[in-house]
Amino acid sequence: MNGPIKGFEGSYLGAHDRISDHAIMECKICWTPYDPTHGDDFRQVLPGTPFRALPEDWHCPNCDAPRDAFIVQFDPGAPELLEQQRIEAQVTALTADFREIWHSKMRDVPLVNKALAIEAVGFRSHEGRGLGVLVSPWFMNLVVLPGAEEDWSALVPGAKEDMHFPSGIYEFIHNRREMVGGYKACALFSSMGDFQSQMQARDVARAVMGELFKPENRAETTRGAEIRASREAEIEAVHAAEAAAAEAVTRGEALAQPSRRQVISGGLVAPDRAEGGAV
């Protein structure tokens, strides 16, 4: 049975979660190395088995020292592991921010899909920044998070930026939240009513992350132009809904429904703004 490395004495003051699957370890007693590329023929450990995945009763094949007597000799995967952990921390803050929005502002709003939940899907490092899809009951966005040396705290919410990917040019909108700070979002779906389950939404998000990097998906028109046209249509729908609501009030029907732009923005946009803004 595999498990955490008990009493690990190696590098990083025993923080073995900072050791990548590529780490080459060595026994501090006899200096015998363990290279995951080769595994361990003596104990019938298959090539490709990371040190952290070794059985708890595994011992040094040369001097029989226990597993926790091994230290890091060389870890070619350490930078990638640390970058992954940095992005995971950002994603945790991002999802926490939007769970707070869901519970405090959106749970009782019409048009949300209560079959769905806040979930970050497929986040990875791309050009030194976190990139992935954020799924919620009221939108699905492609999200870019700042790199390790970047400060996006001064981003102006609502500002637009075209970003280039192998599949084309996409329009992102700047935003800030209390926990995650600044980030950039590209609207994929501004209404989630057609999704039947979280699994279906998750599968679509994963497909987006795959198709995003395929040059054969590049179109003559940019994704930015498509999004602008979509937002113009949404604004027209908002105006029509507001006109209908005003007419209903005139007839004496008390309606207290939020505008469509407020639903799309998670309740963060003032009613008199021209566009919904990034969420």
PyMOL commands that set and color helices and strands:
alter all, ss='L'
color gray80, all
select helices_A, chain A and resi 12-14+16-18+51-53+67-69+78-106+198-211+215-217+223-250+260-264
alter helices_A, ss='H'
color red, helices_A
select strands_A, chain A and resi 24-27+33-34+70-74+119-126+129-135+140-145+160-165+168-177+181-189
alter strands_A, ss='S'
color yellow, strands_A
deselect
rebuild
show_as cartoon
